Amino acid sequence: MSYPTRSLSTHMRGASGSASTASQSPALMARIEEKKAELEHLKELRDLSAAVAAQMEALEKKVSTLSDGTEAIATVMGNWHNVLRAINMASAKFAAPPGDAAAEDEPSEPLPQTLVRIPTEHAPALQAQAEAVGEAAAAEDESTAST
């Protein structure tokens, strides 16, 4: 893109001498049009940059939530060995071998109720609900990724 080498003051003097502003130099008009087009492109770039910034902020919030959830899962998983050890200790205390002489002298005590109860009657409904939520989240992630 080359620009006229003539100075603006000499160009303006030549234009001021004419009777009409419509007879301005075609080079000057072309440059004005170029600058208008450049301004439009800059405005479009600004709008697109603002949209990208908003999407990045939304992504940052989602990643932060994911990070917090991961930490919570790690804490739960880290505590499972303690839970299982406590269950094992409680079960071992009440389970005595049947041939033990000390156990025959004492009246037999019934074993305690189950320490961990996992309801299974609602499992299919809960699993279907969890899958539906997972599919909805995946569809939302795809829609935000495509925009």
DSSP file (Angstrom, degrees, kcal/mol; ACC not computed):
  #  RESIDUE AA STRUCTURE BP1 BP2  ACC     N-H-->O    O-->H-N    N-H-->O    O-->H-N    TCO  KAPPA ALPHA  PHI   PSI    X-CA   Y-CA   Z-CA
    1    1 A M              0   0    0      0, 0.0     2,-0.4     0, 0.0     0, 0.0   0.000 360.0 360.0 360.0 114.2    0.0    0.0    0.0
    2    2 A S        -     0   0    0      0, 0.0     3,-0.0     0, 0.0     0, 0.0  -0.835 360.0-151.6-107.4 144.6    1.7    3.2   -1.1
    3    3 A Y        -     0   0    0     -2,-0.4    24,-0.0     1,-0.1     0, 0.0  -0.800  33.5 -89.5-110.3 152.8    0.7    6.6   -0.1
    4    4 A P        -     0   0    0      0, 0.0    -1,-0.1     0, 0.0     0, 0.0  -0.325  27.0-145.5 -61.1 142.0    1.1    9.8   -2.1
    5    5 A T        +     0   0    0      2,-0.1     2,-0.1    -3,-0.0    -2,-0.0   0.575  67.1 108.2 -86.5  -9.3    4.4   11.5   -1.4
    6    6 A R  S    S-     0   0    0      1,-0.1     5,-0.0     2,-0.1     0, 0.0  -0.456  78.2-109.4 -69.1 139.7    3.0   15.0   -1.8
    7    7 A S     >  -     0   0    0     -2,-0.1     4,-1.7     1,-0.1     5,-0.1  -0.281  19.0-120.2 -70.7 156.8    2.6   16.8    1.5
    8    8 A L  H  > S+     0   0    0      1,-0.2     4,-2.7     2,-0.2     5,-0.2   0.854 109.9  57.5 -65.8 -36.8   -0.8   17.4    3.0
    9    9 A S  H  > S+     0   0    0      1,-0.2     4,-1.7     2,-0.2    -1,-0.2   0.896 109.3  43.6 -66.2 -39.4   -0.4   21.2    2.9
   10   10 A T  H  > S+     0   0    0      2,-0.2     4,-1.7     1,-0.2    -1,-0.2   0.849 114.0  51.9 -73.1 -31.8    0.2   21.4   -0.8
   11   11 A H  H  X S+     0   0    0     -4,-1.7     4,-1.7     1,-0.2    -2,-0.2   0.903 110.5  47.8 -68.5 -40.6   -2.6   18.9   -1.4
   12   12 A M  H  X S+     0   0    0     -4,-2.7     4,-2.5     1,-0.2    -2,-0.2   0.849 108.0  55.4 -69.6 -34.1   -5.0   21.0    0.6
   13   13 A R  H  X S+     0   0    0     -4,-1.7     4,-1.1     1,-0.2    -1,-0.2   0.906 108.1  48.5 -64.8 -39.7   -3.9   24.2   -1.2
   14   14 A G  H  < S+     0   0    0     -4,-1.7     4,-0.4     1,-0.2    -1,-0.2   0.878 113.8  46.4 -67.7 -35.9   -4.8   22.6   -4.5
   15   15 A A  H >< S+     0   0    0     -4,-1.7     3,-0.9     1,-0.2    -2,-0.2   0.843 108.3  55.7 -75.2 -32.9   -8.2   21.4   -3.3
   16   16 A S  H 3< S+     0   0    0     -4,-2.5    -1,-0.2     1,-0.2    -2,-0.2   0.753  99.9  61.3 -72.2 -21.3   -9.0   24.8   -1.7
   17   17 A G  T 3< S+     0   0    0     -4,-1.1    -1,-0.2    -5,-0.2    -2,-0.2   0.713  89.3  86.6 -76.1 -19.6   -8.5   26.5   -5.0
   18   18 A S  S <  S-     0   0    0     -3,-0.9     6,-0.0    -4,-0.4    -3,-0.0  -0.434  79.3-131.1 -81.6 158.8  -11.3   24.5   -6.7
   19   19 A A  S    S+     0   0    0     -2,-0.1     2,-0.3     1,-0.0    -1,-0.1   0.749  87.0  45.3 -81.3 -24.7  -14.8   25.7   -6.5
   20   20 A S    >   -     0   0    0      1,-0.1     3,-0.7    -5,-0.1    -2,-0.1  -0.911  65.0-143.9-124.9 147.5  -16.4   22.4   -5.4
   21   21 A T  G >  S+     0   0    0     -2,-0.3     3,-1.0     1,-0.2    -1,-0.1   0.609  96.5  75.1 -80.8 -11.6  -15.3   19.8   -2.8
   22   22 A A  G 3  S+     0   0    0      1,-0.3    -1,-0.2     2,-0.0    -3,-0.0   0.676  83.7  66.6 -72.2 -17.0  -16.6   17.1   -5.1
   23   23 A S  G <  S+     0   0    0     -3,-0.7    -1,-0.3    -8,-0.1    -2,-0.1   0.061  73.0 140.0 -94.2  27.1  -13.5   17.6   -7.2
   24   24 A Q    <   -     0   0    0     -3,-1.0    -3,-0.0     1,-0.2     5,-0.0  -0.250  67.2 -78.6 -65.7 159.7  -11.1   16.3   -4.5
   25   25 A S     >  -     0   0    0      1,-0.1     4,-1.9   -14,-0.1     3,-0.2  -0.305  31.9-135.2 -60.8 136.8   -8.3   14.1   -5.5
   26   26 A P  H  > S+     0   0    0      0, 0.0     4,-2.3     0, 0.0     5,-0.2   0.810 105.8  58.6 -64.7 -28.5   -9.3   10.5   -6.2
   27   27 A A  H  > S+     0   0    0      2,-0.2     4,-2.1     1,-0.2     5,-0.1   0.904 105.8  48.1 -66.4 -40.5   -6.2    9.3   -4.2
   28   28 A L  H  > S+     0   0    0      2,-0.2     4,-2.2     1,-0.2    -1,-0.2   0.907 111.9  49.1 -66.7 -41.3   -7.4   11.2   -1.1
   29   29 A M  H  X S+     0   0    0     -4,-1.9     4,-2.2     1,-0.2    -2,-0.2   0.897 110.6  50.9 -64.2 -40.0  -10.9    9.7   -1.5
   30   30 A A  H  X S+     0   0    0     -4,-2.3     4,-2.2     1,-0.2    -1,-0.2   0.900 110.0  49.6 -64.8 -39.6   -9.4    6.2   -1.9
   31   31 A R  H  X S+     0   0    0     -4,-2.1     4,-2.3     2,-0.2    -2,-0.2   0.894 109.1  51.8 -67.1 -38.9   -7.3    6.7    1.2
   32   32 A I  H  X S+     0   0    0     -4,-2.2     4,-2.2     2,-0.2    -2,-0.2   0.917 110.4  48.9 -62.4 -42.9  -10.4    7.9    3.2
   33   33 A E  H  X S+     0   0    0     -4,-2.2     4,-2.4     1,-0.2    -2,-0.2   0.888 109.7  52.3 -64.6 -38.8  -12.3    4.8    2.1
   34   34 A E  H  X S+     0   0    0     -4,-2.2     4,-2.5     1,-0.2    -1,-0.2   0.913 109.9  48.5 -61.7 -42.5   -9.3    2.6    3.1
   35   35 A K  H  X S+     0   0    0     -4,-2.3     4,-2.4     2,-0.2    -2,-0.2   0.874 110.0  51.7 -68.0 -36.9   -9.3    4.1    6.6
   36   36 A K  H  X S+     0   0    0     -4,-2.2     4,-2.2     2,-0.2    -1,-0.2   0.925 111.6  47.0 -64.2 -43.2  -13.0    3.6    6.9
   37   37 A A  H  X S+     0   0    0     -4,-2.4     4,-2.2     2,-0.2    -2,-0.2   0.902 111.6  51.1 -64.1 -40.4  -12.7    0.0    6.0
   38   38 A E  H  X S+     0   0    0     -4,-2.5     4,-2.2     1,-0.2    -2,-0.2   0.897 108.8  51.5 -63.1 -40.1   -9.8   -0.4    8.4
   39   39 A L  H  X S+     0   0    0     -4,-2.4     4,-2.3     2,-0.2    -2,-0.2   0.911 109.0  50.5 -62.9 -42.9  -11.9    1.2   11.2
   40   40 A E  H  X S+     0   0    0     -4,-2.2     4,-2.3     1,-0.2    -2,-0.2   0.910 110.7  49.4 -61.9 -42.1  -14.7   -1.3   10.5
   41   41 A H  H  X S+     0   0    0     -4,-2.2     4,-2.5     1,-0.2    -1,-0.2   0.889 110.0  50.9 -65.2 -38.6  -12.3   -4.2   10.7
   42   42 A L  H  X S+     0   0    0     -4,-2.2     4,-2.3     2,-0.2    -1,-0.2   0.892 109.8  49.9 -65.9 -39.0  -10.8   -2.9   14.0
   43   43 A K  H  X S+     0   0    0     -4,-2.3     4,-2.3     2,-0.2    -2,-0.2   0.912 111.6  48.6 -64.2 -41.8  -14.3   -2.6   15.5
   44   44 A E  H  X S+     0   0    0     -4,-2.3     4,-2.5     1,-0.2    -2,-0.2   0.904 111.0  50.5 -64.2 -41.3  -15.1   -6.1   14.4
   45   45 A L  H  X S+     0   0    0     -4,-2.5     4,-2.4     1,-0.2    -2,-0.2   0.892 109.2  51.7 -63.3 -40.1  -11.8   -7.3   15.9
   46   46 A R  H  X S+     0   0    0     -4,-2.3     4,-2.1     2,-0.2    -2,-0.2   0.923 111.1  47.4 -62.2 -45.0  -12.7   -5.5   19.2
   47   47 A D  H  X S+     0   0    0     -4,-2.3     4,-1.9     1,-0.2    -2,-0.2   0.913 113.2  47.7 -64.2 -42.9  -16.1   -7.2   19.3
   48   48 A L  H  X S+     0   0    0     -4,-2.5     4,-2.3     1,-0.2    -1,-0.2   0.885 110.4  52.4 -66.1 -37.8  -14.6  -10.7   18.6
   49   49 A S  H  X S+     0   0    0     -4,-2.4     4,-2.4     1,-0.2    -1,-0.2   0.891 107.9  51.3 -64.6 -39.1  -11.9  -10.2   21.2
   50   50 A A  H  X S+     0   0    0     -4,-2.1     4,-2.1     2,-0.2    -1,-0.2   0.892 109.8  50.2 -64.7 -38.7  -14.5   -9.3   23.8
   51   51 A A  H  X S+     0   0    0     -4,-1.9     4,-2.2     2,-0.2    -2,-0.2   0.913 110.9  48.5 -65.7 -42.1  -16.5  -12.5   22.9
   52   52 A V  H  X S+     0   0    0     -4,-2.3     4,-2.4     1,-0.2    -2,-0.2   0.905 110.3  52.0 -64.1 -40.7  -13.3  -14.6   23.2
   53   53 A A  H  X S+     0   0    0     -4,-2.4     4,-2.0     1,-0.2    -1,-0.2   0.907 109.3  49.7 -62.9 -41.3  -12.5  -13.0   26.6
   54   54 A A  H  X S+     0   0    0     -4,-2.1     4,-2.1     1,-0.2    -1,-0.2   0.907 111.4  49.0 -64.3 -41.2  -16.1  -13.7   27.9
   55   55 A Q  H  X S+     0   0    0     -4,-2.2     4,-2.4     1,-0.2    -2,-0.2   0.884 109.5  52.2 -65.7 -38.1  -15.7  -17.4   26.8
   56   56 A M  H  X S+     0   0    0     -4,-2.4     4,-2.3     2,-0.2    -1,-0.2   0.884 108.4  50.9 -66.1 -37.5  -12.3  -17.7   28.4
   57   57 A E  H  X S+     0   0    0     -4,-2.0     4,-1.9     2,-0.2    -2,-0.2   0.914 110.7  48.6 -65.0 -42.3  -13.8  -16.3   31.7
   58   58 A A  H  X S+     0   0    0     -4,-2.1     4,-2.0     1,-0.2    -2,-0.2   0.906 111.8  49.9 -63.1 -41.0  -16.6  -18.9   31.5
   59   59 A L  H  X S+     0   0    0     -4,-2.4     4,-2.6     1,-0.2    -2,-0.2   0.886 107.4  54.4 -63.8 -39.1  -14.1  -21.6   30.8
   60   60 A E  H  X S+     0   0    0     -4,-2.3     4,-2.1     1,-0.2    -1,-0.2   0.893 107.9  49.8 -62.5 -39.9  -12.0  -20.5   33.8
   61   61 A K  H  X S+     0   0    0     -4,-1.9     4,-2.2     2,-0.2    -1,-0.2   0.909 111.6  48.4 -65.4 -41.2  -15.0  -20.8   36.1
   62   62 A K  H  X S+     0   0    0     -4,-2.0     4,-2.5     1,-0.2    -2,-0.2   0.903 111.6  49.0 -66.5 -40.9  -15.8  -24.3   34.8
   63   63 A V  H  X S+     0   0    0     -4,-2.6     4,-2.5     2,-0.2    -1,-0.2   0.881 109.9  52.4 -66.2 -37.1  -12.2  -25.4   35.3
   64   64 A S  H  X S+     0   0    0     -4,-2.1     4,-2.4     2,-0.2    -2,-0.2   0.917 110.4  47.7 -64.1 -43.3  -12.2  -24.0   38.8
   65   65 A T  H  X S+     0   0    0     -4,-2.2     4,-2.4     1,-0.2    -2,-0.2   0.915 112.1  50.1 -62.5 -42.7  -15.3  -26.0   39.6
   66   66 A L  H  X S+     0   0    0     -4,-2.5     4,-2.2     1,-0.2    -2,-0.2   0.898 109.9  50.7 -62.9 -40.7  -13.8  -29.1   38.1
   67   67 A S  H  X S+     0   0    0     -4,-2.5     4,-2.1     2,-0.2    -2,-0.2   0.918 110.4  48.7 -63.5 -44.3  -10.6  -28.6   40.2
   68   68 A D  H  X S+     0   0    0     -4,-2.4     4,-2.0     1,-0.2    -2,-0.2   0.908 111.8  49.7 -63.2 -41.1  -12.6  -28.2   43.4
   69   69 A G  H  X S+     0   0    0     -4,-2.4     4,-2.3     1,-0.2    -1,-0.2   0.884 108.7  52.6 -64.2 -38.8  -14.6  -31.3   42.6
   70   70 A T  H  X S+     0   0    0     -4,-2.2     4,-2.4     1,-0.2    -1,-0.2   0.897 108.1  50.6 -64.6 -40.6  -11.4  -33.3   41.9
   71   71 A E  H  X S+     0   0    0     -4,-2.1     4,-2.0     2,-0.2    -1,-0.2   0.901 110.1  50.2 -63.6 -40.3  -10.0  -32.2   45.3
   72   72 A A  H  X S+     0   0    0     -4,-2.0     4,-2.2     2,-0.2    -2,-0.2   0.910 111.0  48.7 -64.8 -41.8  -13.2  -33.4   47.0
   73   73 A I  H  X S+     0   0    0     -4,-2.3     4,-2.8     1,-0.2     5,-0.2   0.903 109.5  52.5 -64.7 -40.7  -13.1  -36.7   45.3
   74   74 A A  H  X S+     0   0    0     -4,-2.4     4,-2.0     1,-0.2    -1,-0.2   0.889 109.0  50.2 -62.7 -38.2   -9.4  -37.2   46.2
   75   75 A T  H  X S+     0   0    0     -4,-2.0     4,-1.2     2,-0.2    -2,-0.2   0.923 112.1  46.9 -65.3 -44.1  -10.2  -36.5   49.8
   76   76 A V  H >X S+     0   0    0     -4,-2.2     4,-0.8     1,-0.2     3,-0.6   0.937 113.0  48.5 -63.0 -46.4  -13.1  -39.1   49.8
   77   77 A M  H >< S+     0   0    0     -4,-2.8     3,-0.5     1,-0.2     4,-0.5   0.855 108.3  55.1 -64.1 -33.5  -10.9  -41.7   48.1
   78   78 A G  H 3< S+     0   0    0     -4,-2.0     4,-0.3    -5,-0.2     3,-0.3   0.779 107.9  49.9 -68.5 -26.6   -8.1  -41.0   50.6
   79   79 A N  H <X S+     0   0    0     -4,-1.2     4,-1.8    -3,-0.6     3,-0.5   0.601  87.6  84.4 -88.2 -11.4  -10.5  -41.7   53.5
   80   80 A W  H <X S+     0   0    0     -4,-0.8     4,-2.8    -3,-0.5     5,-0.2   0.864  84.1  57.4 -62.6 -36.1  -11.8  -45.0   52.1
   81   81 A H  H  > S+     0   0    0     -4,-0.5     4,-2.1    -3,-0.3    -1,-0.2   0.881 106.8  50.1 -63.7 -34.1   -9.0  -47.1   53.5
   82   82 A N  H  > S+     0   0    0     -3,-0.5     4,-2.2    -4,-0.3    -1,-0.2   0.907 111.0  48.9 -67.4 -40.8   -9.8  -45.8   57.0
   83   83 A V  H  X S+     0   0    0     -4,-1.8     4,-2.2     2,-0.2    -2,-0.2   0.940 113.0  46.4 -63.5 -47.1  -13.5  -46.7   56.5
   84   84 A L  H  X S+     0   0    0     -4,-2.8     4,-2.4     1,-0.2    -1,-0.2   0.875 111.2  52.3 -65.2 -37.0  -12.7  -50.2   55.3
   85   85 A R  H  X S+     0   0    0     -4,-2.1     4,-2.5    -5,-0.2    -1,-0.2   0.901 109.4  49.7 -64.9 -40.4  -10.2  -50.7   58.2
   86   86 A A  H  X S+     0   0    0     -4,-2.2     4,-2.4     2,-0.2    -2,-0.2   0.898 111.3  49.0 -65.4 -40.4  -12.8  -49.7   60.7
   87   87 A I  H  X S+     0   0    0     -4,-2.2     4,-2.5     2,-0.2    -2,-0.2   0.921 112.0  49.1 -63.4 -44.0  -15.3  -52.1   59.2
   88   88 A N  H  X S+     0   0    0     -4,-2.4     4,-2.5     2,-0.2    -2,-0.2   0.910 111.9  48.1 -63.1 -42.9  -12.8  -54.9   59.2
   89   89 A M  H  X S+     0   0    0     -4,-2.5     4,-1.7     2,-0.2    -1,-0.2   0.920 113.0  47.8 -64.8 -42.9  -11.9  -54.2   62.9
   90   90 A A  H  X S+     0   0    0     -4,-2.4     4,-1.1     1,-0.2    -2,-0.2   0.900 114.3  46.5 -66.0 -39.6  -15.5  -54.1   63.9
   91   91 A S  H  X S+     0   0    0     -4,-2.5     4,-1.7     1,-0.2    -2,-0.2   0.888 110.8  52.2 -68.9 -38.8  -16.3  -57.3   62.0
   92   92 A A  H  < S+     0   0    0     -4,-2.5    -1,-0.2     1,-0.2    -2,-0.2   0.832 104.3  57.3 -67.8 -32.2  -13.2  -59.1   63.4
   93   93 A K  H  < S+     0   0    0     -4,-1.7    -1,-0.2     1,-0.2    -2,-0.2   0.877 114.9  36.0 -66.0 -37.5  -14.2  -58.2   67.0
   94   94 A F  H  < S+     0   0    0     -4,-1.1     2,-1.0    -3,-0.2    -2,-0.2   0.680 100.7  81.2 -92.7 -18.6  -17.6  -59.9   66.7
   95   95 A A     <  +     0   0    0     -4,-1.7    -1,-0.1    -5,-0.1    -4,-0.0  -0.774  59.6 174.7 -93.1 104.9  -16.6  -62.9   64.5
   96   96 A A        -     0   0    0     -2,-1.0    -3,-0.0     1,-0.0    -2,-0.0  -0.825  40.1 -98.1-106.6 147.8  -15.0  -65.5   66.7
   97   97 A P    >   -     0   0    0      0, 0.0     3,-1.4     0, 0.0     6,-0.2  -0.372  30.6-127.0 -62.6 143.4  -14.0  -68.9   65.4
   98   98 A P  T 3  S+     0   0    0      0, 0.0    -2,-0.0     0, 0.0    -3,-0.0   0.743 104.9  55.4 -67.9 -23.2  -16.7  -71.6   66.2
   99   99 A G  T 3  S+     0   0    0      4,-0.0     2,-0.2     5,-0.0     5,-0.0   0.331  76.6 125.9 -90.4   7.3  -14.3  -74.0   67.9
  100  100 A D    <>  -     0   0    0     -3,-1.4     4,-1.0     1,-0.1     3,-0.1  -0.494  54.0-148.9 -72.6 130.2  -13.0  -71.5   70.5
  101  101 A A  H  > S+     0   0    0     -2,-0.2     4,-1.2     1,-0.2     3,-0.3   0.848  96.2  55.2 -69.2 -34.8  -13.4  -72.7   74.1
  102  102 A A  H  > S+     0   0    0      1,-0.2     4,-1.3     2,-0.2    -1,-0.2   0.846 103.9  55.3 -67.6 -32.4  -13.9  -69.2   75.5
  103  103 A A  H  4 S+     0   0    0      1,-0.2    -1,-0.2     2,-0.2    -2,-0.2   0.806 103.2  55.5 -71.2 -27.9  -16.8  -68.7   73.1
  104  104 A E  H  < S+     0   0    0     -4,-1.0    -1,-0.2    -3,-0.3    -2,-0.2   0.817 104.9  52.8 -74.8 -29.1  -18.6  -71.8   74.3
  105  105 A D  H  < S+     0   0    0     -4,-1.2    -1,-0.2    -3,-0.1    -2,-0.2   0.856 104.4  63.1 -73.0 -35.0  -18.5  -70.6   78.0
  106  106 A E  S  < S-     0   0    0     -4,-1.3     2,-0.1     1,-0.1     3,-0.0  -0.608  98.2-101.0 -90.3 149.6  -20.1  -67.3   77.2
  107  107 A P        -     0   0    0      0, 0.0     2,-0.3     0, 0.0    -1,-0.1  -0.439  46.8-104.1 -66.3 143.1  -23.6  -67.0   75.8
  108  108 A S        -     0   0    0     -2,-0.1    -4,-0.0    -4,-0.1    -5,-0.0  -0.508  32.9-150.8 -74.2 131.5  -23.5  -66.3   72.1
  109  109 A E        -     0   0    0     -2,-0.3     2,-0.1   -15,-0.1    -1,-0.0  -0.803  21.3-112.6 -99.2 141.1  -24.2  -62.8   71.1
  110  110 A P        -     0   0    0      0, 0.0     3,-0.1     0, 0.0    -1,-0.0  -0.409  37.7-102.1 -69.8 149.9  -25.8  -62.0   67.8
  111  111 A L        -     0   0    0      1,-0.1     3,-0.1    -2,-0.1   -20,-0.1  -0.359  44.4 -99.9 -66.7 150.7  -23.6  -60.2   65.3
  112  112 A P        -     0   0    0      0, 0.0     3,-0.1     0, 0.0    -1,-0.1  -0.209  46.7 -86.3 -67.7 164.3  -24.3  -56.5   64.9
  113  113 A Q        -     0   0    0      1,-0.2     0, 0.0    -3,-0.1     0, 0.0  -0.183  67.0 -65.9 -64.2 165.0  -26.4  -55.3   62.0
  114  114 A T        -     0   0    0      1,-0.1    -1,-0.2    -3,-0.1     3,-0.1  -0.268  42.1-148.2 -55.9 132.6  -24.7  -54.5   58.8
  115  115 A L  S    S+     0   0    0      1,-0.2     2,-0.5    -3,-0.1    -1,-0.1   0.848  84.6  37.9 -74.4 -33.9  -22.3  -51.6   59.2
  116  116 A V  S    S-     0   0    0      2,-0.0     2,-0.5   -29,-0.0    -1,-0.2  -0.975  70.9-167.7-122.4 122.0  -22.7  -50.3   55.7
  117  117 A R        -     0   0    0     -2,-0.5    -2,-0.0    -3,-0.1     0, 0.0  -0.935   3.5-173.1-111.7 127.7  -26.0  -50.4   54.0
  118  118 A I        -     0   0    0     -2,-0.5     2,-0.2     0, 0.0    -2,-0.0  -0.937  20.6-139.2-119.7 107.3  -26.3  -49.7   50.3
  119  119 A P        +     0   0    0      0, 0.0    -2,-0.0     0, 0.0     0, 0.0  -0.466  23.6 176.5 -68.7 132.3  -29.8  -49.5   49.1
  120  120 A T    >   +     0   0    0     -2,-0.2     3,-0.9     2,-0.1     0, 0.0   0.493  59.4  85.6-113.2  -7.1  -30.2  -51.2   45.8
  121  121 A E  T 3  S+     0   0    0      1,-0.2     4,-0.2     2,-0.1    -1,-0.1   0.818 100.0  36.6 -67.5 -28.6  -33.9  -50.9   45.1
  122  122 A H  T 3> S+     0   0    0      1,-0.1     4,-2.5     2,-0.1    -1,-0.2   0.331  86.7 105.8-102.7   6.6  -33.5  -47.4   43.5
  123  123 A A  H <> S+     0   0    0     -3,-0.9     4,-2.6     1,-0.2     5,-0.2   0.893  77.4  49.6 -58.8 -46.1  -30.2  -48.1   41.8
  124  124 A P  H  > S+     0   0    0      0, 0.0     4,-2.3     0, 0.0    -1,-0.2   0.917 113.8  46.3 -62.0 -40.5  -31.6  -48.4   38.2
  125  125 A A  H  > S+     0   0    0      2,-0.2     4,-2.2     1,-0.2    -2,-0.2   0.913 114.4  47.4 -67.1 -41.5  -33.5  -45.1   38.5
  126  126 A L  H  X S+     0   0    0     -4,-2.5     4,-2.4     2,-0.2    -1,-0.2   0.883 111.8  50.6 -66.3 -37.9  -30.6  -43.3   40.0
  127  127 A Q  H  X S+     0   0    0     -4,-2.6     4,-2.3    -5,-0.2    -2,-0.2   0.914 110.8  48.4 -66.3 -42.5  -28.2  -44.7   37.4
  128  128 A A  H  X S+     0   0    0     -4,-2.3     4,-2.1    -5,-0.2    -2,-0.2   0.899 112.1  49.9 -63.8 -39.8  -30.6  -43.6   34.6
  129  129 A Q  H  X S+     0   0    0     -4,-2.2     4,-2.2     2,-0.2    -2,-0.2   0.914 110.5  49.4 -65.1 -42.4  -30.9  -40.1   36.2
  130  130 A A  H  X S+     0   0    0     -4,-2.4     4,-2.2     1,-0.2    -2,-0.2   0.889 110.8  50.2 -64.8 -39.0  -27.1  -39.8   36.5
  131  131 A E  H  X S+     0   0    0     -4,-2.3     4,-2.4     2,-0.2    -1,-0.2   0.896 109.5  51.3 -65.7 -39.7  -26.6  -40.8   32.8
  132  132 A A  H  X S+     0   0    0     -4,-2.1     4,-2.2     2,-0.2    -2,-0.2   0.904 110.9  48.0 -64.1 -41.2  -29.2  -38.2   31.7
  133  133 A V  H  X S+     0   0    0     -4,-2.2     4,-2.3     2,-0.2    -1,-0.2   0.908 111.6  50.6 -65.2 -41.3  -27.4  -35.5   33.7
  134  134 A G  H  X S+     0   0    0     -4,-2.2     4,-2.1     1,-0.2    -2,-0.2   0.899 110.8  48.4 -63.6 -41.2  -24.0  -36.6   32.2
  135  135 A E  H  X S+     0   0    0     -4,-2.4     4,-2.3     2,-0.2    -1,-0.2   0.895 110.8  50.8 -66.5 -39.2  -25.4  -36.5   28.6
  136  136 A A  H  X S+     0   0    0     -4,-2.2     4,-2.1     2,-0.2    -2,-0.2   0.903 111.0  48.7 -64.6 -40.6  -27.0  -33.0   29.2
  137  137 A A  H  X S+     0   0    0     -4,-2.3     4,-2.3     2,-0.2    -1,-0.2   0.893 111.0  50.4 -66.1 -39.0  -23.6  -31.7   30.5
  138  138 A A  H  X S+     0   0    0     -4,-2.1     4,-2.1     2,-0.2    -2,-0.2   0.890 110.2  49.7 -66.4 -38.7  -21.8  -33.2   27.5
  139  139 A A  H  X S+     0   0    0     -4,-2.3     4,-2.1     2,-0.2    -2,-0.2   0.887 111.0  50.0 -66.4 -38.5  -24.3  -31.6   25.1
  140  140 A E  H  X S+     0   0    0     -4,-2.1     4,-2.2     2,-0.2    -2,-0.2   0.902 109.7  50.6 -65.7 -40.8  -23.8  -28.2   26.9
  141  141 A D  H  X S+     0   0    0     -4,-2.3     4,-1.8     1,-0.2    -2,-0.2   0.890 110.7  49.6 -64.0 -38.7  -20.0  -28.5   26.7
  142  142 A E  H  X S+     0   0    0     -4,-2.1     4,-1.7     2,-0.2    -1,-0.2   0.898 110.3  50.4 -67.0 -39.6  -20.3  -29.3   23.0
  143  143 A S  H  X S+     0   0    0     -4,-2.1     4,-0.7     1,-0.2    -2,-0.2   0.880 113.0  45.3 -68.5 -36.7  -22.5  -26.3   22.3
  144  144 A T  H  < S+     0   0    0     -4,-2.2    -1,-0.2     1,-0.2     3,-0.2   0.822 111.7  52.9 -74.4 -29.1  -20.2  -23.9   24.2
  145  145 A A  H  < S+     0   0    0     -4,-1.8    -2,-0.2    -5,-0.2    -1,-0.2   0.813 107.1  52.0 -73.9 -29.1  -17.2  -25.3   22.4
  146  146 A S  H  <        0   0    0     -4,-1.7    -1,-0.2     1,-0.2    -2,-0.2   0.667 360.0 360.0 -82.7 -15.5  -18.7  -24.8   19.0
  147  147 A T     <        0   0    0     -4,-0.7    -1,-0.2    -3,-0.2    -2,-0.2   0.468 360.0 360.0 -89.1 360.0  -19.6  -21.1   19.5
